[in-house]
């Protein structure tokens, strides 16, 4: 029996009737762009996060971009972000004309290393974008303290951390704003693209709403040049259904992670840690191994699918070569890129599938020992 990296069909079977009813309501009302389902989801997600406003956006990348624009960040400005994350975090900065300034990450979590912030800060720095990578909250207390001292903005990239908590509070409720992605494979995923901006700043929320809809203040009245970045009605309906199940699914992910932790102890790989004061949601369960590629091939031979998140750090991507970074500039980010391997992780994983993955990883270690002894 193979183990897929993610199984969206298993989740769909569980909520099929609820989803069909919600989608049918949108079709019956012909409310395909924004509309009641999106408004209802925005209210429910805001209440879930503990924030004043949530604005539905077409995807997570654009949510970051519109947030930066709404905060007045643009050409001549700099934004600090981790070198180890999905490129969308940096792309949003680039698309508003600002300069992404990378900092290295922590060896234990892969999240932004707060001790590196001061050396990255310049007179042009306007904001920090901490990423709650893999569903593990970043060190928000230290980041917020630094930002307050330096009078710069904090925008949370919570695209992988729906429902995660830091010191008892949901991530997405700490910064001046937070951005979410609802890509289908996320803990809270749409049936297509989707995103959101969460904030307690009513003026900011109002401007993001305007920007997402061609800069309109009312029908055919455009206060500024905007974008077509509206969340579709069907996606709002799907997300509304899934939000009701999110905490249950996240609890299942944490239970699976605990079984992985227990089963992989002594395997020779580095398992993810749970940082102090954090309740992660394990969007991804990422292990590290100096023999990552061989381990991945070994698991593949057993029908176990894995992922790489992410094999090339942003500062070494061709797209960012004009910034002039070279190998060795951010050693921890580069180490993560060489060693990271994402194991199957989704709420519907069966016990026998978890056991197969655990045995697969452990058998790689045993095979290596056997090979060494034969030599």
Secondary structure by P-SEA (a helix, b strand, c coil): cccccccaaaaaaaaaaaaaaaaaaaaaaccccccaaaaaaaaaaaaaaccccccccccaaaaaaaaaaaacccccbbbbbbccccaaaaaaaaaacbbbbbbbbbccccccccccccccccccccbbbbbcccccccaaaaaaaaaaaabbbbbbccccccccccccccccccccbbbbbbcccccccccccccccccccaaaaaaaaaaaccccccccccccccccccccaaaaaaaaaaaaaaaaaaaaaaaaaaaaaaaaccccccccccccccccccccbbbbbcaaaaaaaaaaaacbbbbbccccccccccccccccccccccaaaaaaaabbbbccccccccaaaaaaaaaaaaaaaaaaaaaaaac
